[in-house]
Amino acid sequence: MNLRRPVSSRVLAAVLAASMAGFAGYLVSLQFTVGGSVSGRLFTGAMSLVGLLMVVGLLSYAVQRFQVGVDRDGWRVRIGRYRRDLRWAEISAVVIENREIQGRGRRMVAALYLVPEAGVSLDAPGDMRATVDGRPAVRLFDLIDPKIEEQQFVRDLASLAGDRLEVRVPRLSVVLLSETLRERLYGGRALPAFPPGAEGVRTQRWLNRRRLLLFAGWYLFAVLPVLLLTAVAAGWHELLGAAAAVLGLLAVVAAYAAFVTMFSRAADLVDTASMLSGTEMVQVIGDRTHRYDLHGGTVVVLPPGAKRGYGKASLLGFPHVVLLLGDPRTGRLRGHDDLLALSAVLRESPHEADRVAARDIDSLAVRPQVGDPMEPGDAGNARLWMALTKAGRILAWAVVVGSVMLTGGWMLESTRYLGGAVLFMSVPLATLWAAYALYRTLALLGAAWQVVRRNH
């Protein structure tokens, strides 16, 4: 098993460094502009220095070597200037646990630590030294750093590390347990993600197509009118144009949050498995464990169409939606056993509202299945088509970024500052779009490669 930092992240760092270098060069050129004020020269000088420091940091990340190999013999670590080969006999434990990242807010990420046997020194640099349960250790990397599928990585690592592996992140620790052990651990029944397999991927693709239609409407009825209004208002007076730009930006962001993201929650729930634990339903999403009290008197069963963005699915809510009882694409219900297990817990609640929800679920369990039957198919091929669908977003966002740049160019001659400000804002937008395009392209190529490798 070999891990490397993804090429896309290094290319993104190099692209950002090039952009910042160009920006810093532009600021340096302003130092020699005739007629510049002293305060203006000091400001541009300070900004130039900040830009150059960012360029150095981004370039150091882009060229830093990152390679970690692990097999039956041990570990081969090549991270920056740290070079070390370790045999399994020198390692006491391999620990995956959360660590807090300093910054805006409190953010926890899963990190991998190697704990050596007593008397073995890892000679790690200062930024990689750590302590696990009072023992010296080395933090190799955060699991978000190399581009890996975390659950598969944990399974592969477990086959190599054996009893040395300790996984202390809930969403990853359950990967190592069979379904029987999971049910024993949580004291209840597993409710798998729904729809399962290839059917779930088809539903995700269906939800993505509807998001694309909403995106097109957002562009036509929010983005374009705001850009045109800004250009026209700036022709009357530049301050009026600036006010229109600021208010329009707020309106565009609000419209995106209200409409384009309408199907996002349903897409998240398609990939979310749950567990009945006593009188609670437990969901692990990312690094957070959510618990919902099924005896709290707040459970409701919502029919299809009761909430926007969930298609034909019946829903379980508190009253916000937390579980799909049906397929948003076809309306087909969950399995009979899953529905009865859920209603059995609700039926024992002391609250009438929960017992009403149990009766509603019982009525769903005995109802004939609606919609198309479960279609057979290969989940890998379905994921390839979904990756292709998502790759189409590259063109959609290119239209948005291009429209902002054209508007800035249009206003450049008629305004003193606003046109240049819009063009300046479009530079980071274009950089982000290029990084996004690279990410989606690599994801599409990866999905295609998985299909080819499986078929051969």
Phi, psi and chi 1 to 4 in degrees:
 res  aa     phi    psi   chi1   chi2   chi3   chi4
   1 MET       -  118.5 -179.1  168.5   55.3      -
   2 ASN  -118.8  132.9  -71.0  -64.3      -      -
   3 LEU  -117.1  134.9  -55.8  175.7      -      -
   4 ARG  -135.9  152.1  -70.5 -179.5  171.8   86.7
   5 ARG   -65.1  134.7 -178.5  172.4  -75.6  122.9
   6 PRO   -60.1  142.4   20.9  -31.7      -      -
   7 VAL   -59.3  -35.2  175.2      -      -      -
   8 SER   -60.7  -40.3   58.6      -      -      -
   9 SER   -67.8  -38.1   65.2      -      -      -
  10 ARG   -68.8  -39.6  -72.6 -178.2  -73.2  165.8
  11 VAL   -65.0  -41.0  172.0      -      -      -
  12 LEU   -60.5  -43.6  173.2   58.5      -      -
  13 ALA   -61.5  -40.7      -      -      -      -
  14 ALA   -66.8  -39.9      -      -      -      -
  15 VAL   -64.3  -44.1  170.0      -      -      -
  16 LEU   -64.4  -38.6  -70.3  174.4      -      -
  17 ALA   -63.0  -42.6      -      -      -      -
  18 ALA   -62.9  -41.3      -      -      -      -
  19 SER   -63.8  -44.7  -59.4      -      -      -
  20 MET   -66.8  -34.9  -68.7  -56.3  -58.4      -
  21 ALA   -64.3  -42.0      -      -      -      -
  22 GLY   -63.5  -40.9      -      -      -      -
  23 PHE   -64.4  -43.0  176.7   57.0      -      -
  24 ALA   -63.6  -39.1      -      -      -      -
  25 GLY   -62.5  -39.3      -      -      -      -
  26 TYR   -63.0  -42.0  170.1   72.2      -      -
  27 LEU   -65.7  -38.3  -68.4  177.3      -      -
  28 VAL   -63.1  -39.3  169.8      -      -      -
  29 SER   -63.1  -29.2   68.6      -      -      -
  30 LEU   -67.1  -22.9  -68.1 -179.4      -      -
  31 GLN   -61.6  -26.3  -62.8  -75.4  -13.4      -
  32 PHE  -102.3    9.9  -56.7   97.7      -      -
  33 THR   -71.9  130.5  -58.3      -      -      -
  34 VAL   -67.5  134.1  177.0      -      -      -
  35 GLY    90.6    0.9      -      -      -      -
  36 GLY   -67.7  141.2      -      -      -      -
  37 SER   -77.0  163.0   64.1      -      -      -
  38 VAL   -65.0  -44.2  173.9      -      -      -
  39 SER   -63.3  -38.1   60.2      -      -      -
  40 GLY   -64.5  -39.9      -      -      -      -
  41 ARG   -65.5  -40.1  -69.3  176.3 -175.6  -87.6
  42 LEU   -64.8  -41.4  -69.0  174.9      -      -
  43 PHE   -65.0  -47.8  175.0   76.2      -      -
  44 THR   -66.3  -32.4   54.2      -      -      -
  45 GLY   -64.3  -43.6      -      -      -      -
  46 ALA   -65.0  -41.8      -      -      -      -
  47 MET   -65.1  -36.9  -68.9  -62.6  -66.5      -
  48 SER   -62.3  -42.2  -58.3      -      -      -
  49 LEU   -63.7  -43.7 -179.4   59.5      -      -
  50 VAL   -61.2  -43.4  171.2      -      -      -
  51 GLY   -62.3  -41.7      -      -      -      -
  52 LEU   -66.8  -37.7  -69.6  174.0      -      -
  53 LEU   -64.2  -39.3  -69.5  175.3      -      -
  54 MET   -65.7  -37.6  -68.4 -178.6   65.7      -
  55 VAL   -61.1  -44.7  168.9      -      -      -
  56 VAL   -61.6  -44.0  172.2      -      -      -
  57 GLY   -64.3  -43.5      -      -      -      -
  58 LEU   -65.8  -41.1  -70.0  168.9      -      -
  59 LEU   -67.3  -37.8  -74.1  178.0      -      -
  60 SER   -63.4  -36.2   64.7      -      -      -
  61 TYR   -68.0  -41.7  173.8   85.1      -      -
  62 ALA   -64.8  -34.8      -      -      -      -
  63 VAL   -95.9   -8.3  -58.4      -      -      -
  64 GLN   -67.0  132.9 -176.0 -174.1   58.4      -
  65 ARG   -77.4  139.5 -172.5  174.9 -176.7 -178.5
  66 PHE  -143.1  108.4 -177.6   99.3      -      -
  67 GLN  -150.1  123.6 -177.6  177.8   -5.7      -
  68 VAL  -129.3  121.4  177.3      -      -      -
  69 GLY  -117.6  138.4      -      -      -      -
  70 VAL  -138.6  133.3   54.5      -      -      -
  71 ASP  -146.5 -164.4   53.8   25.2      -      -
  72 ARG   -64.9  -23.5  -64.4  -68.1  178.8 -174.5
  73 ASP   -83.7  -33.0  -63.4  -35.3      -      -
  74 GLY   154.6 -149.7      -      -      -      -
  75 TRP  -115.7  142.9  -68.2   73.1      -      -
  76 ARG  -126.3  108.8 -175.3  173.7 -177.2  -89.8
  77 VAL  -111.1  126.1 -179.7      -      -      -
  78 ARG  -135.0   87.4  -55.3  -70.6 -175.2  -92.9
  79 ILE  -123.1  111.5  -60.0  178.0      -      -
  80 GLY    59.2 -125.4      -      -      -      -
  81 ARG   -91.2   -0.4  -68.2  178.7  -64.3  174.9
  82 TYR   -85.0  120.9 -175.9   51.9      -      -
  83 ARG  -126.3  122.5  -54.6  -75.8 -168.4  -88.6
  84 ARG  -157.8  135.8 -171.4   64.2 -167.5  -92.8
  85 ASP  -112.6  127.9  -66.4  -26.4      -      -
  86 LEU  -127.6  133.1  -70.2  165.5      -      -
  87 ARG   -88.8  156.7  -57.2 -171.0   66.5   81.8
  88 TRP   -59.5  -30.9  -77.9  111.2      -      -
  89 ALA   -65.0  -19.1      -      -      -      -
  90 GLU   -90.7   -3.7  -61.0  176.0  -77.8      -
  91 ILE  -111.1  125.3  -62.5  174.0      -      -
  92 SER   -84.8  -40.4  171.6      -      -      -
  93 ALA  -154.3  149.3      -      -      -      -
  94 VAL  -116.4  115.3  179.7      -      -      -
  95 VAL  -117.0  132.0  179.9      -      -      -
  96 ILE  -114.1  114.0  -63.4  177.2      -      -
  97 GLU  -146.2  164.2   66.3  177.9   11.3      -
  98 ASN   -76.5  145.4  -76.1  -33.0      -      -
  99 ARG  -132.3  152.7   74.4  179.7 -173.1   96.2
 100 GLU   -89.7  131.6 -175.9  175.9  -12.6      -
 101 ILE   -99.8  126.5  -66.9 -178.4      -      -
 102 GLN   -72.5  143.4  -60.5  -63.5  -31.8      -
 103 GLY   157.9 -152.4      -      -      -      -
 104 ARG   -77.6  112.7  -54.7  177.4   74.6 -177.2
 105 GLY    82.8 -177.5      -      -      -      -
 106 ARG  -108.3  113.7 -174.0  170.7  179.6  -94.5
 107 ARG  -121.4  130.1 -174.9 -174.6  176.1 -158.3
 108 MET  -110.7  133.6  -54.2  -64.8  -69.2      -
 109 VAL  -130.4  149.3  -62.1      -      -      -
 110 ALA   -78.2  132.6      -      -      -      -
 111 ALA  -127.9  153.7      -      -      -      -
 112 LEU  -107.1  128.4 -174.2  141.3      -      -
 113 TYR  -120.6  142.6  -61.1   83.9      -      -
 114 LEU  -109.0  126.0  -67.6 -176.5      -      -
 115 VAL  -108.8  117.7 -178.4      -      -      -
 116 PRO   -79.0  162.3   30.5  -34.6      -      -
 117 GLU   -67.2  158.7  -69.8  -76.6   -1.5      -
 118 ALA   -58.1  131.9      -      -      -      -
 119 GLY    89.9   -6.1      -      -      -      -
 120 VAL   -99.0  126.0  176.6      -      -      -
 121 SER  -102.6  133.5  174.8      -      -      -
 122 LEU   -91.4  -14.2  -64.6 -179.6      -      -
 123 ASP    52.2   44.5  -62.0  -36.3      -      -
 124 ALA   -81.8  148.0      -      -      -      -
 125 PRO   -64.6  164.6   21.8  -31.5      -      -
 126 GLY   -57.9  -38.9      -      -      -      -
 127 ASP   -74.9   -8.0   59.8  -21.1      -      -
 128 MET  -109.3   -6.4  -63.6  177.9   66.8      -
 129 ARG   -75.0  143.7  -67.4  175.2 -174.3  169.6
 130 ALA  -152.0  176.3      -      -      -      -
 131 THR  -131.7  130.3  -58.3      -      -      -
 132 VAL  -124.1  114.8  175.2      -      -      -
 133 ASP    54.9   38.4  -62.3  -24.4      -      -
 134 GLY    80.4    0.0      -      -      -      -
 135 ARG  -103.3  142.0  -63.0  175.3  -67.1  174.2
 136 PRO   -64.4  143.9   22.8  -32.6      -      -
 137 ALA  -151.4  172.3      -      -      -      -
 138 VAL  -122.6  129.4   56.2      -      -      -
 139 ARG   -88.0  108.7  179.3  179.3   59.9   82.6
 140 LEU   -72.0  -52.9  -75.5 -170.2      -      -
 141 PHE  -167.9  161.2   55.0   82.9      -      -
 142 ASP   -83.0  145.1  -62.1  -30.9      -      -
 143 LEU   -67.0  -14.5  -93.3   60.1      -      -
 144 ILE   -85.5   -7.9   60.4  173.1      -      -
 145 ASP   -75.9  -62.3 -166.1   12.1      -      -
 146 PRO   -76.2  150.5   26.5  -31.7      -      -
 147 LYS   -81.4   96.6 -173.4  175.5  178.1   59.1
 148 ILE  -132.4  158.8   57.8  175.4      -      -
 149 GLU   -90.0  108.3 -157.5  -71.9  -53.7      -
 150 GLU   -59.1  -45.9  -67.7 -177.5  -13.5      -
 151 GLN   -64.8  -41.4  -64.3 -174.3   -2.9      -
 152 GLN   -66.7  -36.3 -173.6   59.8   47.5      -
 153 PHE   -60.9  -42.6  169.9   71.8      -      -
 154 VAL   -64.9  -40.9  170.9      -      -      -
 155 ARG   -62.6  -46.3  -66.0 -171.4 -171.7   97.9
 156 ASP   -63.5  -41.1  -66.1  -18.8      -      -
 157 LEU   -66.2  -36.7 -171.6   57.4      -      -
 158 ALA   -62.8  -36.4      -      -      -      -
 159 SER   -68.2  -24.5   66.4      -      -      -
 160 LEU   -94.7  -41.5  -64.2  170.6      -      -
 161 ALA   -84.7  -25.5      -      -      -      -
 162 GLY    62.5 -131.3      -      -      -      -
 163 ASP   -70.3  -13.0  -65.7  -22.7      -      -
 164 ARG   -69.9  -23.2  -66.6 -177.7  178.5   89.2
 165 LEU   -78.5  129.0  179.7   61.7      -      -
 166 GLU  -125.9  114.8  -58.9  176.3   26.4      -
 167 VAL  -106.9  114.8 -178.4      -      -      -
 168 ARG  -111.3   16.5  -56.6  174.3 -177.4  178.2
 169 VAL  -104.9  117.3 -179.1      -      -      -
 170 PRO   -53.9  -43.8  -26.4   34.3      -      -
 171 ARG   -67.3  -19.3   63.7 -177.7  171.8   84.1
 172 LEU  -101.4  -28.3  -63.7  176.6      -      -
 173 SER   -65.9  -33.4   60.9      -      -      -
 174 VAL   -69.9  -16.3  -64.4      -      -      -
 175 VAL   -61.9  -31.5  172.5      -      -      -
 176 LEU   -82.0   -6.3  -56.7  178.3      -      -
 177 LEU  -103.1  143.0  -56.6  176.5      -      -
 178 SER   -70.3  166.8   65.5      -      -      -
 179 GLU   -62.1  -37.0 -178.1  170.3  -39.3      -
 180 THR   -62.3  -44.2  -58.7      -      -      -
 181 LEU   -68.8  -34.8  -71.4  176.0      -      -
 182 ARG   -62.0  -44.2  -68.1 -178.1 -160.8  179.3
 183 GLU   -65.0  -37.0  -66.2 -178.6    5.7      -
 184 ARG   -67.8  -38.4 -172.5 -178.7  -54.9  166.5
 185 LEU   -65.2  -44.7  173.5   65.6      -      -
 186 TYR   -91.0   -7.7  -73.2   99.9      -      -
 187 GLY    72.1   29.3      -      -      -      -
 188 GLY  -158.3 -151.8      -      -      -      -
 189 ARG  -117.0  140.6  175.6 -170.7  174.2   87.8
 190 ALA   -78.9  135.3      -      -      -      -
 191 LEU  -111.2  101.2  -62.2  177.2      -      -
 192 PRO   -67.5  163.8   24.5  -33.0      -      -
 193 ALA   -58.2  145.5      -      -      -      -
 194 PHE  -139.3  137.5 -175.6   84.1      -      -
 195 PRO   -69.9  154.8  -15.5   29.5      -      -
 196 PRO   -86.1  157.6   31.3  -33.9      -      -
 197 GLY    56.4 -137.3      -      -      -      -
 198 ALA   -62.3  -30.8      -      -      -      -
 199 GLU   -63.8  -38.8 -163.5   71.8   13.8      -
 200 GLY   -66.5  -36.9      -      -      -      -
 201 VAL   -66.6  -38.8  178.9      -      -      -
 202 ARG   -63.1  -39.4  -67.7 -170.0 -176.7   97.1
 203 THR   -65.2  -41.2  -63.7      -      -      -
 204 GLN   -59.0  -41.7  -72.1  -80.0   19.9      -
 205 ARG   -65.9  -38.7 -165.0  175.0   60.3 -164.0
 206 TRP   -63.1  -43.0 -179.8   84.4      -      -
 207 LEU   -64.9  -37.0  -67.7  168.7      -      -
 208 ASN   -66.1  -36.4  -74.0  -27.9      -      -
 209 ARG   -64.4  -38.7  -74.2 -161.5  -67.3  -96.3
 210 ARG   -69.3  -34.0  -89.0  130.9 -168.8   86.8
 211 ARG   -64.2  -35.2  -73.1 -170.3   65.0 -178.4
 212 LEU   -64.7  -40.3 -179.2   60.7      -      -
 213 LEU   -63.6  -41.9  -67.6  175.3      -      -
 214 LEU   -65.0  -36.4  -69.0  172.7      -      -
 215 PHE   -62.6  -42.9 -175.3   93.2      -      -
 216 ALA   -62.5  -41.9      -      -      -      -
 217 GLY   -64.9  -39.5      -      -      -      -
 218 TRP   -60.7  -41.7  170.8   73.3      -      -
 219 TYR   -67.4  -44.9  172.8   74.8      -      -
 220 LEU   -71.7  -36.0  -68.0  174.0      -      -
 221 PHE  -108.5   -2.7  -60.7  106.3      -      -
 222 ALA  -126.0  -56.2      -      -      -      -
 223 VAL   -67.5  -53.9  176.8      -      -      -
 224 LEU   -59.4  -49.3  -88.1 -175.4      -      -
 225 PRO   -57.9  -38.4  -25.9   35.1      -      -
 226 VAL   -66.1  -43.0  165.2      -      -      -
 227 LEU   -63.2  -43.2  -67.2  176.5      -      -
 228 LEU   -66.0  -42.1  -68.4  174.0      -      -
 229 LEU   -63.8  -39.8  178.4   61.8      -      -
 230 THR   -62.7  -44.7  -60.5      -      -      -
 231 ALA   -64.1  -42.9      -      -      -      -
 232 VAL   -67.8  -44.5  171.7      -      -      -
 233 ALA   -63.7  -36.9      -      -      -      -
 234 ALA   -66.0  -28.4      -      -      -      -
 235 GLY   -66.0  -29.7      -      -      -      -
 236 TRP   -79.4  -49.2  -67.4  -23.4      -      -
 237 HIS  -160.1  137.5 -163.9  -77.1      -      -
 238 GLU   -65.4  -37.0 -168.5  158.9    0.5      -
 239 LEU   -65.6  -36.7  -72.3  178.4      -      -
 240 LEU   -64.2  -39.9 -175.7   61.2      -      -
 241 GLY   -64.8  -39.8      -      -      -      -
 242 ALA   -63.7  -41.7      -      -      -      -
 243 ALA   -63.3  -42.0      -      -      -      -
 244 ALA   -63.6  -36.8      -      -      -      -
 245 ALA   -65.9  -44.3      -      -      -      -
 246 VAL   -66.7  -49.0  172.5      -      -      -
 247 LEU   -65.0  -37.7  -65.6  176.3      -      -
 248 GLY   -65.4  -39.0      -      -      -      -
 249 LEU   -61.2  -43.4  177.8   61.6      -      -
 250 LEU   -62.1  -41.3  -65.0  175.7      -      -
 251 ALA   -65.6  -39.4      -      -      -      -
 252 VAL   -65.0  -44.0  165.1      -      -      -
 253 VAL   -64.9  -41.8  172.2      -      -      -
 254 ALA   -64.6  -40.7      -      -      -      -
 255 ALA   -65.0  -38.9      -      -      -      -
 256 TYR   -63.1  -45.4 -172.8   91.7      -      -
 257 ALA   -65.3  -32.1      -      -      -      -
 258 ALA   -83.2  -33.5      -      -      -      -
 259 PHE  -115.4  -51.0  -62.0  104.9      -      -
 260 VAL   -65.9  -32.3 -178.1      -      -      -
 261 THR   -89.0   13.8   60.9      -      -      -
 262 MET   -58.6  -38.2 -175.9 -177.0  -60.9      -
 263 PHE   -95.3    4.8  -68.6   98.2      -      -
 264 SER   -64.4  -43.6  -62.0      -      -      -
 265 ARG   -63.5  -40.6  177.3   61.2  176.8  166.3
 266 ALA   -63.3  -39.6      -      -      -      -
 267 ALA   -63.7  -37.8      -      -      -      -
 268 ASP   -65.0  -41.9  -68.6  -20.4      -      -
 269 LEU   -69.1  -27.8  -69.1  178.8      -      -
 270 VAL   -60.3  -33.1  169.0      -      -      -
 271 ASP   -94.7    3.5  -69.9  -29.6      -      -
 272 THR  -103.0  122.9  -59.7      -      -      -
 273 ALA   -93.1  154.0      -      -      -      -
 274 SER  -130.3  169.7  -55.3      -      -      -
 275 MET  -142.5  131.4 -177.0   72.6   64.6      -
 276 LEU   -85.5  117.4  -64.0  177.8      -      -
 277 SER  -124.7   97.9  174.0      -      -      -
 278 GLY    64.5 -120.0      -      -      -      -
 279 THR   -99.7   14.3   62.5      -      -      -
 280 GLU  -119.1  156.1  -66.5 -178.4  -38.0      -
 281 MET  -110.8  126.1 -174.1  174.4   70.4      -
 282 VAL  -109.8  132.4 -178.6      -      -      -
 283 GLN  -129.5  133.8  -70.0  179.4  -18.5      -
 284 VAL  -108.9  112.1  179.1      -      -      -
 285 ILE  -122.8  114.4  -57.6  176.3      -      -
 286 GLY    64.3 -129.6      -      -      -      -
 287 ASP   -95.3    6.9  -68.9  -41.3      -      -
 288 ARG  -112.3  140.6  -62.9 -176.3  177.6 -179.0
 289 THR  -106.9  121.8  -60.0      -      -      -
 290 HIS  -105.5  133.1  -58.5  -89.0      -      -
 291 ARG  -120.7  130.8  -65.0 -179.3  176.9  -88.2
 292 TYR  -120.2  126.0  -57.8  100.3      -      -
 293 ASP   -79.3  114.8 -173.9    5.7      -      -
 294 LEU   -81.1   -4.5  -63.7  174.4      -      -
 295 HIS  -116.6   27.3  -73.0 -174.4      -      -
 296 GLY   -93.3   -2.3      -      -      -      -
 297 GLY    77.7   16.0      -      -      -      -
 298 THR  -119.5    3.0   59.4      -      -      -
 299 VAL   -77.5  134.9 -178.2      -      -      -
 300 VAL  -135.2  150.6  -66.8      -      -      -
 301 VAL  -109.5  121.5  175.9      -      -      -
 302 LEU  -104.2  132.1  -57.4  172.6      -      -
 303 PRO   -74.2  165.1   28.8  -35.1      -      -
 304 PRO   -56.8  136.5  -24.9   34.1      -      -
 305 GLY    90.7   -7.2      -      -      -      -
 306 ALA   -70.8  -27.8      -      -      -      -
 307 LYS  -125.4  134.7  -69.6  -81.1 -171.2  179.1
 308 ARG   -68.4  143.8  -67.1 -170.9  -49.9  167.8
 309 GLY    93.0    6.2      -      -      -      -
 310 TYR  -119.3   11.6  -66.5   92.1      -      -
 311 GLY    58.2 -131.2      -      -      -      -
 312 LYS   -94.6   12.1  -58.6  177.0 -178.3  178.6
 313 ALA   -79.8  139.5      -      -      -      -
 314 SER   -78.6  148.8  -61.8      -      -      -
 315 LEU  -132.7  151.5  -51.3  166.0      -      -
 316 LEU  -109.9  127.6 -176.4   73.9      -      -
 317 GLY  -132.7  165.5      -      -      -      -
 318 PHE  -130.6   28.4  -75.9   79.8      -      -
 319 PRO   -86.9   -5.3   30.3  -33.2      -      -
 320 HIS   -66.8  145.6   60.7  -76.9      -      -
 321 VAL   -70.4  130.4  178.5      -      -      -
 322 VAL  -127.3  -12.3  -61.3      -      -      -
 323 LEU  -151.2  137.0 -174.0   70.8      -      -
 324 LEU   -86.4  119.8  -63.9  177.1      -      -
 325 LEU   -90.1  -11.2  -60.1  178.1      -      -
 326 GLY  -145.9  173.7      -      -      -      -
 327 ASP   -85.5  121.9 -173.3  -18.1      -      -
 328 PRO   -58.3  -27.9  -24.3   34.5      -      -
 329 ARG   -80.8  -46.5 -178.4  172.8   67.2   96.3
 330 THR  -109.9  -18.1   64.2      -      -      -
 331 GLY    83.7   -3.0      -      -      -      -
 332 ARG   -64.0  137.0 -171.6  172.6 -176.9   83.5
 333 LEU   -84.6  162.2  -64.7  169.5      -      -
 334 ARG   -59.6  169.3  -83.1 -177.2  175.4  -91.2
 335 GLY   -61.7  149.8      -      -      -      -
 336 HIS   -55.9  -43.3 -178.4  -93.2      -      -
 337 ASP   -66.4  -38.7  -67.1  -19.4      -      -
 338 ASP   -63.5  -43.4  -70.2  -15.4      -      -
 339 LEU   -65.3  -42.2  -66.0  174.5      -      -
 340 LEU   -67.3  -36.3  -70.6 -176.4      -      -
 341 ALA   -62.9  -39.9      -      -      -      -
 342 LEU   -67.8  -44.5 -173.0   57.8      -      -
 343 SER   -67.9  -30.0   69.3      -      -      -
 344 ALA   -63.6  -37.9      -      -      -      -
 345 VAL   -69.5  -44.0  178.3      -      -      -
 346 LEU   -66.3  -31.2  -69.7  168.6      -      -
 347 ARG   -65.2  -24.6 -160.0  178.4  -57.4  120.9
 348 GLU   -89.6    3.1  -58.7  -60.3  -37.2      -
 349 SER   -70.2  145.2  172.4      -      -      -
 350 PRO   -75.7   -8.2   27.0  -34.2      -      -
 351 HIS   -98.8  135.9  -59.7  -76.9      -      -
 352 GLU   -64.3  -34.7  178.4   61.9   22.4      -
 353 ALA   -60.5  -40.2      -      -      -      -
 354 ASP   -69.1  -36.9  -60.4  -28.0      -      -
 355 ARG   -68.7  -33.2  -64.4 -164.6  -66.6  -90.1
 356 VAL   -64.1  -42.1  169.6      -      -      -
 357 ALA   -61.9  -37.3      -      -      -      -
 358 ALA   -62.7  -41.8      -      -      -      -
 359 ARG   -66.1  -36.3  -68.6 -167.4  -71.2  -89.0
 360 ASP   -64.1  -40.5  -68.9  -20.9      -      -
 361 ILE   -68.8  -37.2  -66.9  176.4      -      -
 362 ASP   -60.4  -38.9  -73.6  -25.1      -      -
 363 SER   -67.6  -31.5   67.1      -      -      -
 364 LEU   -70.1  -36.9  -67.0  177.5      -      -
 365 ALA   -65.8  -31.3      -      -      -      -
 366 VAL   -94.5   -2.9  -60.1      -      -      -
 367 ARG   -77.9  140.0 -177.0 -177.7  -57.3  174.0
 368 PRO   -61.4  144.7  -20.4   31.0      -      -
 369 GLN   -63.3  135.7  -73.4  -75.5   10.7      -
 370 VAL  -105.1  166.0  -61.6      -      -      -
 371 GLY    78.8 -173.8      -      -      -      -
 372 ASP   -71.1  146.9  -60.3  -30.3      -      -
 373 PRO   -66.2  163.7   25.2  -33.3      -      -
 374 MET   -58.7  122.8  -73.4  -72.4 -172.3      -
 375 GLU   -89.0  131.2  -56.7  171.6   13.3      -
 376 PRO   -69.8  161.8   27.5  -33.9      -      -
 377 GLY   163.1  166.5      -      -      -      -
 378 ASP   -91.1  123.1 -177.6   14.5      -      -
 379 ALA   -62.9  -32.3      -      -      -      -
 380 GLY   -64.0  -45.0      -      -      -      -
 381 ASN   -65.1  -38.5  -69.1  -27.6      -      -
 382 ALA   -64.3  -38.6      -      -      -      -
 383 ARG   -66.8  -32.6  -72.2 -169.9 -179.9   91.6
 384 LEU   -62.9  -45.0  174.5   60.2      -      -
 385 TRP   -66.5  -35.4  -78.1  107.5      -      -
 386 MET   -66.7  -40.4 -171.3  171.4   70.7      -
 387 ALA   -62.1  -37.1      -      -      -      -
 388 LEU   -65.9  -39.6 -177.4   60.8      -      -
 389 THR   -61.8  -43.9  -58.6      -      -      -
 390 LYS   -67.8  -32.4  -69.7 -176.6  176.7 -179.9
 391 ALA   -63.2  -26.2      -      -      -      -
 392 GLY   -63.1  -18.8      -      -      -      -
 393 ARG   -66.6  -20.9  -61.6  177.0 -175.0  175.6
 394 ILE   -58.1  -47.3  -62.8  173.2      -      -
 395 LEU   -66.7  -39.1  -62.5  177.1      -      -
 396 ALA   -62.3  -45.8      -      -      -      -
 397 TRP   -71.8  -26.9  -79.8  108.5      -      -
 398 ALA   -62.8  -37.6      -      -      -      -
 399 VAL   -63.9  -42.1  172.3      -      -      -
 400 VAL   -64.7  -49.4  174.2      -      -      -
 401 VAL   -63.6  -42.4  175.3      -      -      -
 402 GLY   -62.0  -36.0      -      -      -      -
 403 SER   -65.7  -39.5  -61.5      -      -      -
 404 VAL   -64.8  -41.8  174.5      -      -      -
 405 MET   -66.6  -41.3  -63.4 -178.8   72.9      -
 406 LEU   -64.1  -39.1  -73.2  174.5      -      -
 407 THR   -64.5  -42.3  -57.1      -      -      -
 408 GLY   -61.8  -42.0      -      -      -      -
 409 GLY   -65.2  -36.2      -      -      -      -
 410 TRP   -63.7  -39.1 -178.8   15.4      -      -
 411 MET   -86.6   -6.5  -64.9 -171.5  -62.1      -
 412 LEU   -61.4  -40.4 -163.7   58.9      -      -
 413 GLU   -81.8  -26.2  -64.9 -177.2   -2.0      -
 414 SER   -93.9   -9.0   59.1      -      -      -
 415 THR  -127.6  158.7   60.7      -      -      -
 416 ARG   -88.7  -41.3 -173.6  174.7 -178.8 -179.2
 417 TYR  -120.9  -37.1  -59.3  107.2      -      -
 418 LEU   -63.2  -42.2 -173.7   58.1      -      -
 419 GLY   -60.8  -44.1      -      -      -      -
 420 GLY   -64.9  -36.4      -      -      -      -
 421 ALA   -65.7  -40.8      -      -      -      -
 422 VAL   -65.7  -42.2  172.8      -      -      -
 423 LEU   -63.5  -40.8  -78.2  177.7      -      -
 424 PHE   -62.4  -39.4  179.8   76.7      -      -
 425 MET   -67.7  -29.9 -176.5 -179.6   67.4      -
 426 SER   -72.6  -19.6   66.4      -      -      -
 427 VAL   -65.0  -53.7  172.9      -      -      -
 428 PRO   -63.4  -31.6   18.4  -29.7      -      -
 429 LEU   -61.8  -44.1  -71.8  177.9      -      -
 430 ALA   -65.2  -37.2      -      -      -      -
 431 THR   -65.1  -44.3  -57.6      -      -      -
 432 LEU   -63.7  -39.1  -69.5  174.6      -      -
 433 TRP   -63.0  -42.1  172.8   84.9      -      -
 434 ALA   -61.7  -41.8      -      -      -      -
 435 ALA   -65.3  -41.1      -      -      -      -
 436 TYR   -64.3  -41.6  178.9   76.8      -      -
 437 ALA   -62.0  -41.1      -      -      -      -
 438 LEU   -63.8  -43.4  178.8   62.3      -      -
 439 TYR   -61.4  -47.1  165.7   72.9      -      -
 440 ARG   -67.3  -37.1  -75.3  -61.5  177.9 -162.8
 441 THR   -65.2  -44.4  -58.0      -      -      -
 442 LEU   -65.1  -36.7  -68.0  176.5      -      -
 443 ALA   -64.4  -40.3      -      -      -      -
 444 LEU   -65.6  -44.1  176.3   59.2      -      -
 445 LEU   -63.7  -37.6  -67.0  175.7      -      -
 446 GLY   -64.3  -42.6      -      -      -      -
 447 ALA   -64.5  -40.1      -      -      -      -
 448 ALA   -64.9  -40.5      -      -      -      -
 449 TRP   -64.1  -38.5  170.5 -113.3      -      -
 450 GLN   -62.4  -40.1  -68.7  -63.3  -32.1      -
 451 VAL   -65.9  -44.5  171.7      -      -      -
 452 VAL   -63.8  -44.4  171.1      -      -      -
 453 ARG   -64.5  -36.7 -171.2  173.1   64.8  174.8
 454 ARG   -71.2  -34.9 -173.0  175.9   56.4 -104.7
 455 ASN   -80.1  -10.5  -67.1  -24.5      -      -
 456 HIS  -122.0      -  -66.8   80.2      -      -
